[in-house]
Amino acid sequence: MRTNAPRSVIWWISVIIGGLGIIGKFVALPVLTAHSWWLVTIGFIILALATVVKGL
């Protein structure tokens, strides 16, 4: 399997989504706290897909 570097935009989107999940774990915000685990997981999946799919 050949991997590619993700584009900068996709990298920032995944970092922001994952960061929101981490913030939601430690700060009591109703929307973020309830879905913090899923936000981190989605951020990681986006980043993993961007390394596998060429052009993302």
C-alpha positions as CSV (number, residue, x, y, z in Angstrom):
1,M,0.0,0.0,0.0
2,R,1.4,3.3,-1.0
3,T,0.6,6.3,1.2
4,N,0.5,10.0,0.3
5,A,0.8,13.2,2.3
6,P,-2.6,14.7,2.9
7,R,-3.4,18.2,1.6
8,S,-3.0,21.0,4.1
9,V,-6.8,21.7,4.2
10,I,-7.7,18.2,5.0
11,W,-5.0,18.0,7.6
12,W,-6.3,21.1,9.3
13,I,-9.9,19.9,9.2
14,S,-8.9,16.7,10.9
15,V,-6.9,18.5,13.5
16,I,-9.7,20.9,14.3
17,I,-12.3,18.1,14.6
18,G,-10.0,16.0,16.8
19,G,-9.1,19.1,18.9
20,L,-12.8,19.8,19.5
21,G,-13.2,16.2,20.7
22,I,-10.3,16.6,23.1
23,I,-11.6,20.0,24.4
24,G,-15.1,18.3,24.8
25,K,-13.5,15.7,27.0
26,F,-12.0,18.2,29.5
27,V,-14.4,21.1,29.3
28,A,-18.1,20.7,30.1
29,L,-19.7,21.9,26.8
30,P,-23.1,20.1,26.2
31,V,-22.6,19.3,22.5
32,L,-18.9,18.5,22.5
33,T,-18.9,16.5,25.8
34,A,-21.6,14.2,24.6
35,H,-19.7,13.4,21.3
36,S,-16.1,13.9,22.2
37,W,-15.0,10.3,21.5
38,W,-16.7,10.4,18.1
39,L,-15.1,13.7,17.2
40,V,-11.6,12.3,17.9
41,T,-12.4,9.1,16.0
42,I,-13.8,11.0,12.9
43,G,-10.8,13.3,12.9
44,F,-8.5,10.3,12.9
45,I,-10.5,8.5,10.1
46,I,-10.4,11.6,7.9
47,L,-6.6,11.9,8.4
48,A,-6.1,8.2,7.7
49,L,-8.3,8.3,4.5
50,A,-6.4,11.3,3.3
51,T,-3.1,9.4,3.5
52,V,-4.5,6.4,1.6
53,V,-6.6,8.1,-1.1
54,K,-4.6,10.0,-3.7
55,G,-5.7,13.7,-4.2
56,L,-7.2,14.3,-0.8
